[in-house]
Amino acid sequence: MTRYTLILVALFGAMTGIGQTKFEDWKNRGESAILEEDYPKALHAMEQAQRFISKDLNPVIEAEFYNNLGLVYYKTGNYKMGIEQGTRSLMLYERVGIDTLIAESMYNLAISYKDLGLSDRSMDYLLQAARIFEQNNSLLKLASAWNSMGNVCRDNEDFEKAVSYHRRALYTREKIGHVKGIADSYQNLGSAYLEWGKYNQAEFFLKKALHKKLSLQLTNVVTTYSSLGRLYVAKGELWRARSYLTKAYELRVAGGNSIKAVESLLYLANYYVSTGENNKALELFHQIEEIAQVKKDYQLLTEALEGQVTLLEQSDNEKLLVVKYKGLLVSRKMAEYQANKKEVDRLEIEYDVERKNRELALRRKQSKIDQLRFRQLLIVSVGIFFLAITAWIAYYFIRRSKRQIEHQKEEIEYLHHELSHRTKNYFGLLSGVLKMDRKQTQSQERVKVLDQTILRLDAMSLVQHYLLDDTSRNNKEVELGAYFSNLVNTLILNLSSSGVRPRFTHDFEKIYLDYDKAMRLAIVLNELVCNAIEHGLFHVNNPELLVSVQKEGKQLKMIVKDNGTGIEFTSIDSYDTKGVGLVTKLLQYLGGKLTYSNENGCIATVQITI
């Protein structure tokens, strides 16, 4: 018996060792790929390493691993997963209790939130990190935190605050004699003044940065050349601008940084446009187009094609103009898709943060209630050992505590109601802003995109209305029938204002669904009804629309049927690329699927597990 036990222990130890070896191997591959900036390869390696993480892994190593995993998720466009893994890393560092690692993790998360446009969240983490760096006298890292705060303010065009933070960073770096950091602070101050439109101050700091970087032989001197080129273009001193922009481009090409080189090319191309050298500008725009296509940077590709189209409109090369214009339309659509994907992730992250903050507040309230209950029990226990007067005192405290508990519960219910009400107002505010933008734009393509976004926001806003109206489910679940009926009627009203309105019939079983799932399913319904009205019922004399939601066991089945001409399965994706992509992503989250069929019209069937 003992021999068999020893064999099993040995086998378990061997398997654990093999798993640990595989984890180290894949982790090292991923870290090497990160250094090479090959982020798809790094993501594959890090995900493989995650499969072999041991439960008894050193928390610091585990936290570092999840920090790197969050980085590669973020770099490959999965912003939400990037934030989640970065937060997981922070929680592990907090468990270990090493202040400097906690602050560095907060700093990394702040940079991610900044890139997503969540400025308030970014500044919150940067301030917390700065306090820890200051307490630990980590002045070098404190200067980096000040610098990042300045960059956040620059993104928000609050240049006065940006300059203030960058000056703090400069003062700290001068205090510790960090010469490279001093050069970077000169650069940041010059860039802030440049964007602020204060060109004399910008020129002063940028020249100081150039002198310092050249004396230190720093590789990032190329950034200063580029900034000076942009400065002299803004000042109208074009001969100086050309010299600096050309130098920046040559350095970036020599350094092998193709994307940064493209940015310099773009500045040079715009410079040639301003000087009327259209042939040189066209040649540079074409080079930018080729690199952007390889890198799949559709925003950069759009700028290159827009530059070519503008110049070709002044020439006789109508054939090439048509080709470039078609390419521009495709590029704009892809750029909008990428921007929309990032915006969806940003909204989801923002919602997750708000929900977690709400849960944290509720837990704190509940903790207070638990403490009060503990005090009650203590008072009752003490009251047993006393006579009438002691019993009376205990009774008094119990009654007072009950009133406090009732007051706390009322506050919790009020917070539920207030949060839902404010969320509804925020959605309404955002929808109103987009409607104002829609009135001001003249591009039909942009009007269509804004209309779709407004309808999606309205679908998300309606769920807050039903949370406020029906408090019997504790602000957590929504009755789908009332929610969806109102949503479809609103869509019909908005989309059929200039034509015949479809006759809407519905068959809704009384089903309550979690708030989060209900909102996502509503967006799916929004897309399907929009497609039915815009494509299926466009030329139908007596349009009809049926929406059915039924529960079959653990499955929820939603049907959207119209009496149009039916659907051509080969053209489903052509309806609305962003709409189809959004529906696919939402149904993946809900564990559901979408199928189409034809029967006296088009039938779209959605099934999810509840």
LINWO-V23691 format. One record per pair of residues at least 12 apart in sequence whose C-alpha atoms are under 6 Angstrom apart, sorted by the first residue. I is the first residue (numbers start at 1). J is the second residue. D is the distance in whole Angstrom. If there is no record, write none. Layout:
BEGIN
I:J:D / I:J:D
END
This chain:
BEGIN
19:52:5 / 23:49:5 / 23:52:5 / 26:45:5 / 26:49:5 / 27:46:6 / 27:49:6 / 30:42:4 / 30:45:5 / 30:46:5 / 39:72:6 / 43:72:6 / 63:89:4 / 63:92:6 / 66:85:6 / 66:89:5 / 67:86:5 / 67:89:5 / 70:82:4 / 70:85:5 / 70:86:5 / 80:345:6 / 90:105:6 / 103:129:4 / 106:125:5 / 107:126:6 / 110:122:4 / 110:125:6 / 130:142:5 / 130:145:6 / 143:169:4 / 143:172:6 / 146:165:5 / 146:169:5 / 147:166:5 / 147:169:6 / 150:162:4 / 150:165:5 / 150:166:6 / 170:182:6 / 170:185:5 / 183:209:5 / 183:212:6 / 186:205:5 / 186:209:5 / 187:206:6 / 187:209:5 / 190:202:4 / 190:205:5 / 190:206:5 / 222:248:5 / 225:244:5 / 225:248:5 / 226:245:5 / 226:248:5 / 229:241:4 / 229:244:5 / 229:245:5 / 249:261:5 / 249:264:5 / 262:288:6 / 269:281:5 / 269:284:6 / 282:308:6 / 285:304:5 / 289:301:5 / 289:304:6 / 298:331:6 / 298:335:5 / 299:335:5 / 302:328:6 / 302:331:6 / 302:332:6 / 305:328:6 / 376:398:6 / 379:394:6 / 420:464:6 / 424:461:5 / 424:464:5 / 427:461:6 / 431:454:6 / 456:523:6 / 460:519:6 / 476:515:5 / 477:512:6 / 477:513:5 / 477:514:4 / 477:515:5 / 478:512:5 / 478:513:5 / 478:515:6 / 479:511:6 / 479:512:5 / 480:511:6 / 481:508:5 / 502:543:5 / 502:544:5 / 503:544:5 / 504:545:5 / 504:546:6 / 505:546:5 / 506:546:5 / 506:547:5 / 506:548:6 / 507:548:5 / 508:548:6 / 508:549:5 / 509:550:5 / 524:583:5 / 536:564:5 / 537:564:5 / 544:562:6 / 544:563:6 / 545:561:6 / 545:562:5 / 546:560:6 / 546:561:5 / 547:559:6 / 547:560:5 / 554:609:6 / 554:610:6 / 555:608:6 / 555:609:5 / 555:610:6 / 556:607:6 / 556:608:5 / 557:606:6 / 557:607:5 / 558:605:6 / 558:606:5 / 559:604:6 / 559:605:5 / 560:603:6 / 560:604:5 / 561:602:6 / 561:603:4 / 562:601:5 / 562:602:6 / 563:600:6 / 563:601:4 / 564:601:5 / 565:601:5 / 566:598:5 / 566:601:4 / 566:602:4 / 567:602:6 / 591:608:6 / 592:607:5 / 592:608:4 / 593:606:6 / 593:607:6 / 594:606:5
END
